[in-house]
Amino acid sequence: MSKTHQRILNLPELLEKKSFFLFGPRATGKSTLIRRQLQADSTVIIDLLGLRTYREFLAHPEGLEDFVLAHAKIEKPTVVIDEIQKIPELLNEVHRLIEARGWRFLLTGSSARSLKAKGVNLLAGRAWTAELFPLCHPEIGDLDLEKRLRFGTLPAVYNSNYPDEDLDAYVSTYLKEEILSEGLARNLVAFSDFLKVAGLSQSKVMNMNKLAKDLGISQPTVRSYYQILQDTFIGTMLPPLDLSKKRKAITHAKFFMFDMGVVHAMTETRSLDRNSTLYGDAFESYLISEVKAYVSYRRTKDQLYFWRTTSGDEVDLVVGKKAAFEFKATTRIQTSDVDGLRRLGEEQIIPFLAVVSQDKFETVNHGIRRMHWQTFLADLWADKLI
């Protein structure tokens, strides 16, 4: 099955302002986006996944300027270096050429680990950072929630006739190419076990001690594994909001994977029971990922949190000091479903409160808005909520 999705991220618009790092997990469509949006006549593309190109620049990173001059068709081309983390030393030349020639660079990557290790990830402010996510709501032509929750929204998977096969291949390929070949984890078997446990515990408050004991590895190793997932954009930490005045907040973060289809492949989940906790977790995780993509694409700079008190009051997502959302997969909202929002409202720190569900009855009660998930996503991407 083949389908073209109109992506929200606009590369020419970004590059008019600055050079950019474009990060994102494998298979989110970075290369496809570049081919579709950047004009071939004004762009020089250097693909470091090509063995010959990789060897050439690894041996002589100082040859970047001559290479671009030999291939450019205009005086000031846009230079794309794909998978820049393969040769971080090129960034010294990129830095120089931004200053000396005024060229704009788009530096893509699926891992920031090598860049962070060398402390060159921001080019001293001469390049900004953008991220490409799996398909988000406005980029998908249908309203098939079950498909999104079960298989995720990676472009190649969402359009596939065999999504389970493609997800299994993605996870095994990711392990082989990103983890093993990059040497990010010394023990691939232990890391594979960790991925399954991390997938099963994603969206839950983290307990490093328990995870380490369950896996039979040290707590520092567990922490390093979580850092690998963050550095390769496979997952992200959601910190707790600690602004409560009346109630004491917990201090442990949650961890969310970037795509529910990948989570299900990691955990060998083959079906989602509509009434299961797993289904509810998938619903929550998917909608949080939509907000994360929205904040990134709109460049609002809002920080994302969750709120949970030591007494058990909880709200799934807080966006800066602007809005808070509780996500319930139910088709009928009960009074108890908004208890966390109501108690957060009593703190008087977040002006907009909403519970998002599959209940089609929408209303506002006591300052809390009840929204169907389709309304929530439509209003979110229409810039009406944040």
N, C-alpha and C positions, 0 to 999 in steps of 0.2 A: 504494500500500500504506500502510495506517495502523496504527500500533501505539503503545500507551502504555507507556512505560518508567517504572518506579518509581525515581526518582533518590535517591541516597544523601544528598546535601546537603540538610539540613533548615533552611530559612530561619527558620521561627518559633522554633526552638530557638536559633539564632544570635542572633536579634533580642531574645530574652529577656535576653541578657547585655549587648549593646552595639549601637550603630549599626555598620553594615558597608559597606565597599566590596565589591561583587561583580564581579570581573573575569573575563574569559574571551574567547576569540576569537568572532567572529561565528558564529552557527548552532550554538553548543553548547547552546542552549535556555534562556537566562536569562529571557527574557520568558515563555516557556511555564511555567517553574518558578514564577515569581512569580504567574501567574494560577492555577495549581493549588494553591499552598501558602498564599497569603495571602488572608485573608477580605476580600471586597469591602467589607463594611460597616465595616471598621476600617482600611482602607487608602486612601490617596490616591496615585494614580499620575500622574506627570508625565513624558510621553514627549517628549524633546527631538528625536527624529527627526521629529515632526510640525512642519511648517513654521510654522504659526500659533503654536503653543506656543513654538517656538524663538525666533521673532522677538519675542514678548511678553517673555520672560525675558531675552533678550539686551539689550533696550532698558531693562528695569526689573527687574534681579535682586532689588532690594529689595522687590519685590511678592510674594515667595515666601510670607511669613507670611499675608498677606491671602488669597492663593489657597488655601492649605491650610485656613484657617478657613472659607472660603466653600464648600469641597467636603467637609470632614470631617463624619462622622456621629457621632463620639465625641470626647470631650475630648482624649484623647491618641492620635491615630492613628499608624499606621506610614506614613511618607512615602517613596515610591519615586520616585527621579529616575533615569530611564533614559537612558543615554549621557551621564553627567555631564561627560565630557571636552569636550562641545560648548560648555559655558559654565562654565569653572572658577570664574568670579567668583561663582557661586551658593554656593560653599563657604564664603564669608564669612558668608552668611546661615544656612547649615546649622549652622555652628559656633555662631553666636549662639542659634539656636533650640534646639539640643541643651541649651545651658546655661539659657536663659530659660524654656523651656516643657517641657523633659524629653521632647521628641518623639524617637522612634526613626526613623532614616533608613536606607534601603537605597539605596546609590548604585551603579548599575551602569555598566559601561563595557567597551569592547573596545579601548581604547587608554589607556595611562597617560602618554603623552608630554606632552600639554598640562598635566596635573596636575604632573608632575615638573618641568616648565619653570618653573612658578610656585611650586614648593616647598610645595604644600598637600596632598600626597597622603595624609597620615596625620591631618589635622585635629588636630595636636598630641596624638595619642593618644586622641582622643574617638571615633574610629571604627577598628575593626579591619578586616582584609582577609581575604577568602575568594576562592576561584577556582572556576569551574565548568569542568569538562573534558568532552571527548566522552564517550560512554557507556563505562563501565568494566564489568569482568567481572560483578559481581552485578546490574547493570542490564540485561544482555543475556540473553534467554531461551534462546539456543542455544549450542552449543559449536563453531561453525563457525570454526575458526582461519583457514582459507584466506580466508574472506570478510573477517575482521578485518584480515588482513595486506594484502590487495589493495585493499580499498575504505575502510579505516579505520572509525571508529565515530562519526562525526558523526551525530546522531539522524536528520536528514532524509535523509542519504545511506544510512545502514544500512537504513532502512526503504523505500528507493526501488526501484522496478522498473527504473530507469535510472540506476544509480549513477555510471557514467562521465560521463553528460551533466550530472548534478548537480554532480559534482566539477569538471568543466571550467567550469561556470557559477560555481561558488564562487570559483575562482581568478581568473577574469576580473572578477567582481563585487568581489572583495577588492581587486584592483589598482585598479579604478576608484573605489570608494567610500572605502576606507581610505587608500590611498596618494595617489592623484591629488587627490581632493577635499580631503583634509586637508593637502595640500602637504608630505607627509613626505619625498618624494623629488623632486628637481627634474627629473631625467631618467628618465622612466618606462620608456623603452626599455632603458636601462642597468640599471635596477632589475629589469626583467623578465628580462634575461639573467642577472643575479645570482641571481634566484630559482631558475632552472633549475640553475645550477652549485651553489648552496647545497643544493638538494635532492639532487643527485647525491653531494655530499660530506658530507651529514649522517651522523652517527655515526662520522665519521673525525676523527682529531686535526687540529685546524685549522692551516692554513698561510696566513696572510694575504698574505704576499709572493707566493706562487704564484697565489692567487686573483686578486690585483690584476693580475698580469702576464697571466693567461689572459683576463681580462675587458677589459684595456686601460684600467683606471681606477686611481686612486691608492689606496694602502693606507688612508689615512684615510677615503676614500669607502666602501671595503669595510667598515671598522669601523662606520661610520655606518649602513650597510645592515643589518648584523647587529643593531645597536641598535634599528632600526625593528622588526625581527622580534620582538625581546624586548619592546619597549614595546607591541606589539599582540598579545602572547601567542601568536604564531605559532610561536615557537621559544624554546629556553632553552639556556644554557650549562651544560655538565657539567664542573666543574673537576677537575683531577687531585688525588688524595690524596697528601699529602707528609708522611707520618708514618713512612716506612720508615727503619729503622736499619741494615739490612744492605745495602740496594740503593738506588741513587740514582734518584729518580722524575723523570719529565719534567715540564715546567712549562706545556705548552700544553694548552688546554681542548678539549673536543669540543662540537659543536653538534647539538641534536636538534630536529626539527620536532615539532609537537604532535599530528600525525595522519598516519598512513601513506598514507591515501587522498589527502590533499592533496599529500603529497610526490610521489606517482605522477602526479597531475594536473600538477604543476609540471614534472616531468621527462618528461612524455608517455609514461609507462610504461603499456602496455596489457595486459601479462601478467606473471606471476611464475613463472619456471622453478624448480621445486622444488629443483633442485641448483645454483642460481646463488648467487653472492655477494649479489646483490640480495635474494634470499629470506632469507638468513641475517641481513642487515642489518635487514630488516623485522621479523623475529622478535625480534631484540634490541631494536629501537626500541620495538616495541609493548609488550614486557614492562617496559621501563624507564618508559614512560608510565603503565603501571598502578601501578607503585610510586610514581611522582610524584603521581598522583591519590590514592593511599592515604594518603601522608604528609600531603597537604594536607587531605583530608576528615577524617582522624583528628586533625589539628592536633598532630602529634607533634613538629614543629619539627626533625626530623632533616634534616641536610644530605646531599645526594647527591653522590657523587664516582665517578670511575673510577680505577683504579690501573694505571699502566704505568711500567716502569723503562726506563732508557736502554739496557739490554741486551735489551729486547723482551718481558719478562714482563708480562702484562696480565690484569686482571680487569674485566669489563664494568661492574659497579655495586657501589659500597660505600655502605651506608646508615649514616651517622654512624660510631660505633665499635661498632655492633651486629652487622652482617651484611654479607657479600659474596656476590655472585652472578655466575656465568658463564652466559651464555645461548647455547646451541648448538641450531640447528634440526635437527640430525641425529636419526635414529631409533635410532641405536646409539652410545652414548658410548664413546670410546676413551680409553686411559690418557693420551694427550697432551692431551686436552681439559681436563684438570684441572691441567695443569702450573702455570698462573698461580695458581690457588687454592692449590695446594700450597706454592708459594714465598711467597705472601702469608701463609699459615698459619705459615711459619717466622719471620715477623716478630713473631708473637704480639701483634698489636694488635686483631684482629677475632675474636670468639669463635665466630661461626657462619658456616660456609662451605658453599655449595651450588652445584651445576651443574644448570641447568634445561634440559630438552630435550624431544624427542618420543619419547624412549626410555621404554617402559612398565616397564622393569625398574628398580625403585627400591631403593636400599640406602644404607648408610653405609660408606665405606672410608677409613681413616686420617683420620677427623675431617671428611671431606667428604661431604655428603649429595647423593645423586643423586635428582632430582625430575622427574616428568613435568610438563609445563606446566600441566595442569589441576589437579594436586595443589598446585603452587606458588600458583596464583591462589586456589584454595579456602582454603589455609592462610593466605595473605596477608590476605585479607579477613575471615578468622575470627580475626585478631589473634594468630596463632600463630608468626609469623616475626620481626616487628619490634616 
